[in-house]
Amino acid sequence: MPVRIPRKRLEHWLQVLRELRDAAQRLAKQLGKVSVLLHGSYARGDFNLWSDVDLIIVSEAFNDIRPLDRYELVKESLPDRAEPILWTPKEAEALLQKPAWRQALRRGVVVLRDDYSLTKLLQRIGAKIIEPEDLAKKIQELLSQTTLIS
């Protein structure tokens, strides 16, 4: 039996992925060195109408800035519904090894940009790493091969 997926859902997923890739470029111009990771329902593909877009953004630009004030640096570069977690590289290295993050990222993380080589750490902790190009290709294949519903 073919999988039935709403066409609008797949098109929306592909559009969000494009917006996030553009946002990662804007963040690099704005912050300099940066790593941008997509996790949660948009990385796994089980998002719904109310899902936010879960991001981890790592940059040295966040050093010496209170965590609650960091959002001011990035908010103009992010698409709607983005829910960023903003870490320094040191914070990322420590926090990504915590059991809760290890578990969350085992189901999928899309590495949109990786100036801090977090991919190596993600591999060590057993994260399921998804390349954005591979995800876009998968979505395109679903759009062409799946019985789509309106």
FENDA-V260664 format. One line per field, one symbol per residue. phi: phi as a letter, one per 20 degrees, with the letter a starting at -180 (. if undefined). A space follows every 10 residues. Layout:
phi = ???
This chain:
phi = .ffdcfgfff ffgfffffff ffffffffff dnfbdccecn fffendfcgd fedecdddbf fegmdggfef ggfdgfeefg mfceddcfgf ffffffefgf fgffefeqbd eeabfdlfgf ffffenfeed fgffffffff fffedefedf
